[in-house]
Amino acid sequence: MKNKKLLLLTACVLSMGVKNVSAATSMPAADANGVVKLTEDVTLSAKYLVAADKTMVIDLNGFTLTGPTTNYAIDNRGKLEIKNGKIVCPASTLSYDSSCIRNYKELSMNEVDVNASWTALKNEEASTITITKSKLFSDKNTAGVIMNYGTALVEDSEVIGNNAYRGAAIYALSYAEGTNVYNSTITVKGSSLSAYAAVLAKQSAESKGTAAKQEVFIEDGTVASNAKFEIEDNSALEIEGEITAPIEALNYAKDGTKLIVNSLKVDGEVEIPKSMTVTFKDGTDLSSAVIKTFLGATIINQTNDEVKVIVVDNENKEVTIPSNTTMEIKKDEVLPPVTDPDDNNEPEDPTEPDEDNKPDNTNPDETIDENPKTNDGIVLPIMITLLGLGSILVAFRKVLLKR
């Protein structure tokens, strides 16, 4: 009897152990409130579909959800919230790649780490996504980490794409079908973007020649020093707030933006608007840069070298900003221009006599009065002395008459 109980207990322990070794292949059922909560890692054998009439929450609960190799991990057509965990989408076994998460309606993600072989998150036309405190990664350079056809907000998150050509952190695309035009709008706040292109915005093939447009707004945050901005047909990018980014960000910065330049090398002509504050970080090579600015701009030089800038609206005068110095470009701080000896407008030296008034030394009969009569420094003392002597003589005469 004891042996039978022991065998039964051993079988139960082994059974439990086997269950933990291999992850579940389907999602647990939702509770009465539409919440699906993982209690272990799950590897899906097919995509998880949220129907159009459903409002659901997937609580990863610190566990990892792995998608299939033949489809999306999650296909959302309703209203879905995903939170607190990790989602992995391996490379496809098919001849084409699939997005990891695809949204057709309304999706929010909070504190989710998405690691995808292809696009991490695809937001379709007329759909909405909100991503907060998450990390999204894509391993391929043939699509963006976030591919957006609809409306998206990314806040306090990391978006990391492939550094090879055409790898993109944010891939903004419009969509048009017949007379229906769907614009792409994505706002990125306080987040970091890293890929070959931080932003790639263009019309999709279906939208070519239509009024469809793509708009990307970046507020605060960081863009990797080697990342580019590729803003193509019918697209717009606006950058504002305090942002660390390559010098190219100046081309898209709004008034009042504070840009911390993290480019390793700045080449060519750079123009800084008067409303900008630009910081050149230590390690930035400005030897090949021509920096132009306007009165009212603020430049912070944190490099070990002097920074020279040309002030366009102050007669192209040059300002030198010493190392580790902050300078607001004002008119009274601008150095005088370097005098060109060949310049016909060069001011006359007051110590040099006027050529027209110089004496003609070729005339031997002409002499120069070394002590001109108009020299008040000599005439006035003599007059005072004579008047004094006259007064003494008059007084002396009166004394003699009295005698």
Residue pairs with C-beta under 8 A, 6 or more apart in sequence:
20 40
23 40
23 41
23 42
23 43
23 66
24 40
24 41
24 42
24 43
25 42
25 43
25 44
25 45
26 42
26 44
26 45
27 36
27 38
27 42
27 44
27 48
27 58
27 65
28 36
28 37
28 38
28 39
29 36
30 36
30 56
31 37
33 57
34 54
34 55
34 56
34 57
35 56
35 57
35 59
36 56
36 57
36 58
36 59
37 59
37 61
38 58
38 59
38 60
38 61
38 63
38 65
38 85
39 61
39 63
40 63
41 63
41 64
41 65
41 66
42 63
42 64
42 65
42 66
43 66
44 65
44 66
44 67
44 68
44 73
45 68
46 68
46 71
47 67
47 68
47 71
47 72
47 73
47 74
47 75
48 58
48 73
48 74
48 75
49 75
49 77
50 56
50 74
50 75
50 76
50 77
50 78
50 80
51 77
51 78
52 77
52 78
52 104
52 105
53 78
54 78
54 79
54 80
55 78
55 79
55 80
56 78
56 79
56 80
56 81
57 80
57 81
57 82
57 83
58 65
58 74
58 80
58 81
58 82
58 83
59 83
59 84
59 85
60 82
60 83
60 84
60 85
60 86
60 87
60 112
61 84
61 85
62 84
62 85
63 85
63 86
64 85
64 86
64 87
64 88
65 73
65 85
65 86
65 87
65 88
66 73
66 87
66 88
66 89
66 90
67 73
67 74
67 87
67 88
67 89
67 90
67 100
69 90
69 91
69 92
69 93
69 94
70 92
70 93
70 94
70 98
71 98
72 89
72 98
72 99
72 100
72 101
72 102
73 87
73 88
73 89
73 100
73 101
74 80
74 82
74 87
74 100
74 101
74 102
75 102
75 104
76 101
76 102
76 103
76 104
76 105
76 106
76 107
77 104
77 105
78 105
78 106
79 105
79 106
79 107
80 103
80 106
80 107
80 108
81 107
81 108
81 109
81 110
82 101
82 107
82 108
82 109
82 110
82 112
83 109
83 110
83 111
83 112
84 110
84 111
84 112
85 111
85 112
85 113
86 112
86 113
86 114
86 115
87 100
87 101
87 112
87 113
87 114
87 115
88 114
88 115
88 116
89 98
89 99
89 100
89 114
89 115
89 116
89 117
89 118
89 120
90 117
91 97
91 117
91 118
92 98
92 117
92 118
97 117
97 118
97 119
97 140
97 142
97 143
98 118
99 116
99 118
99 119
99 120
99 121
99 122
99 147
100 114
100 116
100 117
100 118
100 119
100 120
100 121
101 107
101 114
101 120
101 121
101 122
102 122
102 124
103 121
103 122
103 123
103 124
103 127
103 128
103 129
103 150
104 124
104 127
105 127
105 128
106 127
106 128
106 129
107 123
107 127
107 128
107 129
107 130
108 129
108 130
108 131
108 132
109 121
109 129
109 130
109 131
109 132
109 134
110 132
110 133
110 134
111 132
111 133
111 134
112 131
112 134
112 135
113 134
113 135
114 120
114 121
114 134
114 135
114 136
114 137
115 137
116 136
116 137
116 138
116 139
116 145
117 138
117 139
117 140
118 138
118 139
118 140
118 142
118 143
119 138
119 140
119 143
119 144
119 145
119 146
119 147
119 171
120 136
120 137
120 138
120 145
120 146
121 129
121 131
121 136
121 145
121 146
121 147
122 147
122 149
123 129
123 146
123 147
123 148
123 149
123 150
123 151
123 152
124 149
124 150
124 175
125 149
125 150
125 175
125 182
126 150
126 182
127 149
127 150
127 151
128 150
128 151
128 152
129 148
129 150
129 151
129 152
129 153
130 152
130 153
130 155
131 146
131 152
131 153
131 154
131 155
131 157
132 155
132 156
132 157
133 155
133 156
133 157
134 157
134 158
135 157
135 158
135 160
136 145
136 146
136 157
136 158
136 159
136 160
137 145
137 160
137 161
138 144
138 145
138 160
138 161
138 162
138 167
139 162
140 162
140 167
141 161
141 162
141 163
141 164
141 165
141 166
141 167
141 196
142 166
143 168
143 171
144 161
144 167
144 168
144 169
144 170
144 171
144 195
144 200
145 159
145 160
145 161
145 168
145 169
145 170
145 171
145 195
146 152
146 154
146 159
146 169
146 170
146 171
146 186
147 171
147 173
148 170
148 171
148 172
148 173
148 184
148 185
148 186
149 173
149 174
149 175
149 182
149 184
149 204
150 182
150 184
150 185
151 185
151 186
152 185
152 186
152 187
153 186
153 187
153 189
154 170
154 186
154 187
154 188
154 189
154 191
155 188
155 189
155 190
155 191
156 189
156 190
156 191
157 191
157 192
158 191
158 192
158 194
159 169
159 170
159 188
159 191
159 192
159 193
159 194
159 195
160 169
160 194
160 195
161 167
161 168
161 169
161 194
161 195
161 196
161 197
162 195
162 196
163 194
163 195
163 196
163 226
164 196
165 196
166 196
166 197
166 200
167 195
167 196
167 197
168 195
168 196
168 197
168 198
168 199
168 200
168 230
169 193
169 194
169 195
169 197
169 198
169 199
169 227
170 186
170 188
170 193
170 198
170 199
170 200
170 201
170 216
171 200
171 201
172 184
172 186
172 199
172 200
172 201
172 202
172 214
172 215
172 216
172 235
173 184
173 201
173 202
173 203
173 204
173 207
173 214
174 181
174 182
174 183
174 184
174 203
174 204
174 207
174 210
174 212
174 213
174 214
174 234
175 181
175 182
175 184
175 204
175 206
175 207
175 212
176 182
176 204
176 206
176 207
176 210
176 211
176 212
177 206
181 207
181 210
181 211
181 212
182 212
183 212
183 213
183 214
183 215
184 201
184 212
184 213
184 214
184 215
185 214
185 215
185 217
186 215
186 216
186 217
187 216
187 217
187 218
187 219
188 216
188 217
188 218
188 219
188 221
189 218
189 219
189 220
189 221
190 219
190 220
190 221
191 221
191 222
192 221
192 222
192 223
192 224
193 199
193 218
193 221
193 222
193 223
193 224
193 227
194 223
194 224
194 227
195 224
195 227
196 227
196 228
197 227
197 228
197 229
197 230
198 223
198 224
198 227
198 228
198 229
198 245
199 216
199 218
199 229
199 230
199 231
199 237
200 230
200 232
201 214
201 215
201 216
201 230
201 231
201 232
201 235
201 236
201 237
202 214
202 230
202 232
202 233
202 235
203 210
203 212
203 213
203 214
203 232
203 233
203 234
203 235
204 212
208 233
211 234
212 234
213 234
213 235
213 236
214 234
214 235
214 236
215 235
215 236
215 237
215 238
216 231
216 235
216 236
216 237
216 238
217 237
217 238
217 240
218 237
218 238
218 239
218 240
218 243
219 239
219 240
219 241
219 243
220 241
220 242
220 243
221 241
221 243
221 244
222 243
222 244
222 245
222 262
223 243
223 244
223 245
223 246
223 249
223 262
224 262
225 246
225 262
225 263
225 264
226 246
227 245
227 246
228 246
228 248
229 237
229 248
229 249
229 251
229 252
231 237
231 252
237 252
238 252
238 254
239 245
239 249
239 252
239 253
239 254
239 257
239 259
240 253
240 254
240 256
240 257
241 257
241 258
242 257
242 258
242 260
243 249
243 257
243 258
243 259
243 260
244 259
244 260
244 262
245 259
245 260
245 261
245 262
246 261
246 262
246 263
247 261
247 263
247 266
247 270
249 259
250 259
250 270
250 271
250 272
250 273
250 276
250 278
253 259
253 273
253 276
255 273
255 275
255 276
256 275
256 276
257 275
257 276
257 277
258 276
258 277
258 279
259 276
259 277
259 278
259 279
260 279
260 281
261 278
261 279
261 280
261 281
261 284
262 281
262 284
263 284
264 283
264 284
264 285
265 284
265 285
265 288
266 280
266 284
266 285
266 286
266 288
266 289
267 288
267 289
268 288
268 289
268 290
269 289
269 290
269 292
270 289
270 290
270 291
270 292
271 292
271 293
271 312
272 278
272 291
272 292
272 293
272 294
272 297
272 299
272 309
273 294
273 297
274 293
274 294
274 295
274 296
274 297
274 313
274 329
275 296
275 297
276 297
276 298
277 297
277 298
277 299
277 300
278 297
278 298
278 299
278 300
279 299
279 300
279 302
280 286
280 299
280 300
280 301
280 302
280 303
280 307
281 302
281 303
282 302
282 303
282 304
283 303
284 303
286 303
286 305
286 307
290 310
291 307
291 308
291 309
291 310
292 309
292 310
292 311
292 312
293 299
293 309
293 310
293 311
293 312
293 329
294 311
294 312
294 313
294 329
295 311
295 313
295 314
295 329
295 330
295 331
296 328
296 329
296 330
297 328
297 329
298 326
298 327
298 328
298 329
299 307
299 309
299 321
299 326
299 327
299 329
300 325
300 326
300 327
301 307
301 321
301 322
301 323
301 324
301 325
301 326
301 327
302 323
302 324
303 323
304 323
305 323
306 320
306 321
306 322
306 323
307 320
307 321
308 318
308 319
308 320
308 321
309 318
309 319
309 321
309 329
310 316
310 317
310 318
310 319
311 317
311 318
311 319
311 329
311 334
314 331
314 334
315 337
317 334
317 335
317 336
317 337
318 334
318 335
318 337
319 327
319 329
319 333
319 334
319 335
320 335
321 327
327 333
339 346
340 346
359 366
359 368
360 366
371 378
373 379
